[in-house]
């Protein structure tokens, strides 16, 4: 490489350096690099807002697939969730007056909630919308995606039931054709084990999370149907 080319290359690198380093937000480097859905716009570094009341969306699409709202994209660790105060917003959850960050590896799938559902404690839930982890590539935060339920991870959180539905994207994903936990384990060895280990350990060695193993798609659908039947629209 001659001197002129070397200088030109160095100049290009220097000119790129201001944008090559993402801003630290909420104590998490590169927190501003995760995309959000085009249907929502940021009002600040900690909130995105759209026009739909997310939890009032129907839980099922016309073709029978399930709707899921992505709060935490695959591979990220900032703990975002749909706002209870403003159902059109998704925000970065605060804990101990700080933006909450999972002090572990990033989420092994897209984590979110299923609208139009509420599972009461007497049915093994916590009264909130169903939690779901959608296996596959990262989906922009706030995106509403079509998924297929393939199972449920039975969990205890400090002794209380805290199950996680397992789902796959129904299109444009390596997992799109998967219909059961058995098929997942056959075609993608150890994926379910990774998910189970992650949820059992992401709160740390004394986090109170206990995995009780997986149930199949039939049980997942039973949980979904019960939670959809218990949901009461706010309007």
N, C-alpha and C positions, 0 to 999 in steps of 0.2 A: 504494500500500500504506500503510494508516494505521499509526500508531506502535505500537498494540497488536499488530497482525499482524506488524510488523517485529520486535518484541521476542520474540514467540512463535517466529518462524522462527529467529532467532538462537539462542534457547535450545535449540531442537531440534537445530541444527547442532552446538552445543557438547556436547550430551548424546551425540551420535553420534561425536564426535571420538575417544574412546578406542578404539572398535572399528573406526574407519575406517582406522587405520594398523596394518598387519600387523607382527608382531614380526620382527626380523631374526634369521635362524637360519643358522648356518654361513657367515656373511658374505654371505648372499643375502637381500635384502629380499623380503618377501611369500612366503618359502619355506613358511610355514605355511598358505597359502591353497589349495594344490593338494590336491584330494580324493584319498583312498585308497578302495579297494574296501570295501564293507560286510563282506566276508568276512574282513577283516584288521583288527587293532587296533594302534595305536601303543604301543610300550613306552617310547619316548622320542622326541625330535625327529628321530632318525636311523634308526629301525627300525620296521617294521610286521610283525606276525606273525599267521598264521592257523592253521588246523588241517590243511591239506593239505600234503603234500610235493610242492612245485610241479613239480620236474623229473621226478618219477615219474609225472606225468599222461601219459596216452596222447597222442601227437602229433596223432591224428586223432579227429574226432567220428564218430558213427555215420553221419551223412549224407555223410561224405567231406571235409568242410571241415576246415581246420587250426586247431589251438589255438595261441594266442599269449599269453604273459604280458607285460602292459604294465609296464615298469620306469620309463619316462620319458614322461609325457604330452606330446602335441603342444604346442609353444610354450614348454616349460619348459627349463631349462638345468642343473638339479641332477642329477648323474650317479648314479642309483640302479641297483641290480642285485639279482638273486636271490642270496641268501647261499650260499656253498659250505659254510660251517660249519653252518648251520641251514637246511635246505631248505624250511622252513615260513616263512621270513622274507625280506623284501626290505629292503635297507639302503642308506643313502647312502654310496657308495664313498669311501674315504679315499685321498689321494695326498699324499705329503710331509707326513703328519700333519695334513692339513686335509681337510674335506669337499670332494669334487671338484666343480668348477663348469666347465661348458664356456664358455670365454671368447669367445662368438660369439653370433649370433642363436639363439633357442630352436629346438629340434628341429622340423623341418618335418612330422613325423608322429609317431605313437606308436611309441616305440622299445622293443624288448623281445627276448624269447627264445622259442624254440619248445621245449617240453618233450619229453622222450623222444628227443632227437637229440644226436649228437656227431659232428662231422666232423673226422677226423684230418688231420694235415698232408699226408700223402701224397695226400689227395684234395682238397687246396686249402683246408683249414680250419685251426683252431688247437686242436682237441680239445675245445672248449667247445660248448655248445648253439648252434644256428644263430641268428644275429642276424636280426631282421626289423624293418622299418619299416612300420607300418600307416597308410596314408593316411586322413585324415578328422579329424573333431572330436576334441578331447581326451577320453581315456578315463581313469577313475580309476586311480591307481597300484596295482599288484597285481592288477588285474582280469584274469581269463582270458577272452579273447574268441575268437569264431569268425571266421576270416579266409579269404580266397581268395588264393592266390599268383598274381601276374600277371607276375612277372619277377624278375630278380636284377641288382643293381648290382655289377659286377666292380671290386674295389678292391685296391690295394697299400698296405700300411701298413709303411713302412720296408723295402720290398722283399718283404714277406711277404703272401701272399694273405689278404684280409680282406673277403670278399664279404658283401653285405647283401641278403637277400631283400626283395622289394617285395610288399606285400599290401594288400588293402582289407577293410574290415569287410563282413560278408555281409548286414547288415540295418541299417536306420535310419541310413543315411549317403548323402550325394550320390554316393559312389563305389561303392555296394553292387552295382551292376550291371556294373561294369567287369571284364573277363575277360582283358585283354591289355595290354601296354605300348602297342601300336599304337592300341587303342581309347582308352586313357588320353590319349595325345597328341592324338588327334582331338577328343575331347570336352572335355578340360581342357588347353588349350595351355600349354606351358612348365612344367607340374608336374614332369615327369621331369627337365627341365633344372634346376629349382630344387633338387630332391633331389640330383642329381649334383654341382652346384656346392657345395651345403652340405657334403656329406661330403668333397669334395676340399679344402675350405678351413677347416673348423671347428677344426682344430688349429693354425691360423696359417700364415704364408707358408713356414715351414721345418718344418712338421709331419710331413712324410714321406708324406702321403696323395696317391695318384695314382689318378684315375678311369680305368678302361679301358672304360667304356661299359656299356650294358645288354644283357642277354640276355632271351629271351622266357619265357613261362610254362612251356613244355616243359622248358627248361633248369632253371628254378627247381624244378620237380617232380623232376627227376633229382637235383638237389642234396639236396632234402628226403628222397627215398627212400634215398639213400646214407647220409645222416646218421642216419636212423631205423634203418637196418639195423646201423649201427655202435654204437648206444647199448647200454650194458650197465647194467641196473638195479642199484641198490646192494643190493637185498635178494635 
